[in-house]
Amino acid sequence: MFQFMTTPRIIFGEGCLRSSLSTLNQFGYSVLLVTGKDLSRSEIITSYLKTQGMRYQHISVTNEPNIAMVEESAVVARLFKPDMVVAMGGGSVLDMGKALAAMVTNTGDLYDYVEVVGRNVPIKAQPIPMIAIPTTASTGAEVTKNAVLKSAQDKVKVSLRSPDILPNVAIVDPTLTYGTDPRTSGRGAMDAFTHLMEAYVCGEPNPLTDMICEEGLRRLARSILPGCRQDNPRARADLSFAAMLGGMAITNAKLGAAHGLASALGGKILAPHSVITARLAPVVMSENMRAAKLNGRNDLLTRYRKIAQLLLEDTEAQMEDGVEWVKRMLEKLEIPTLSYYGLSDTPFDVIAKDAMKSVAIQGNPLPLTQERLVEVLNQVCYNPVNRSSSQMGDLSEMH
Ligand SMILES: [Fe+2]
């Protein structure tokens, strides 16, 4: 038995934002517009709202959202009484939009509703309608049922999680990712990879998420280098599509240790989420493969081999080849090491202990002890993929 949920209306394609703006009219007249700091990106929306005589209040998200930021913005939002939230930006902006859509109608302390550090009470009132417009190919937040928020006091990242915060509409226009620099594109694509990979090997996959992950990995592998390097339309569209598939997969399957450790690390070092998951991915894959061999989990080993075959487009590829592919991508896409962000100065036992409390770690295909998570961190910190100038520069090289 399984169930599957996603954003009920998905509009996908080059230039689809401009042609689908009239969708906003279906939800009312007043818009809480949530964007990143570059306001010029959302001019297409504000000028449309003006021509339609619709009122809007603009909230600009400059950092990854924390719980205090959402609460402050929710006070402003409730006074404005919006009919809908329109969020246009990267994962942080979309998550902020989803949290605000919920907090407009659910008053009280946000800690009541968040997991791990809060009371994890289900949200009571239906959020206002929310339209998600991603400008990156990364988190797939346009089709996920959680909003990741930093808890400054607990130094971890946690989620506000509910099927009710799935956006009502996702407008995925790959041209919005054009012009993103190769490094930002690269780390976003690797986070999308980690979603697809962790959902494929997790403890609770289902036939639909398996299908989604396989197609996502296939498209991501063929397009990650050309799509991150330049605005190749087919490759950029593949990456937007793969990122969205990653979001669908993690909403309906589970994640694993890379994201469990990322939720703990995200509150402690200032590395972007995508860099953390990308750097953890190959080490977590190797650790899980080691544990699967020890436990005779041939089903899991078969899944890792399938990942390698999709990534290398080679039916003869072995599971270790998949790990090597990930390591090569970390180099080619110039993903910084976590030591660069001060991982070595953060006590590993504290990170591992916090990771054990995360929701993501429960999805790991095999239970990992706190000691093994410390070993994963040791590997990431002290045995990173070597970086040399000869390995780094040329994004045009294919795998
Ligand atoms: Fe992620």
Boltz pocket constraint, residues with backbone or C-beta under 6 A from the ligand:
constraints:
  - pocket:
      binder: B
      contacts: [[A, 139], [A, 191], [A, 194], [A, 195], [A, 259], [A, 273], [A, 277]]
      max_distance: 6.0
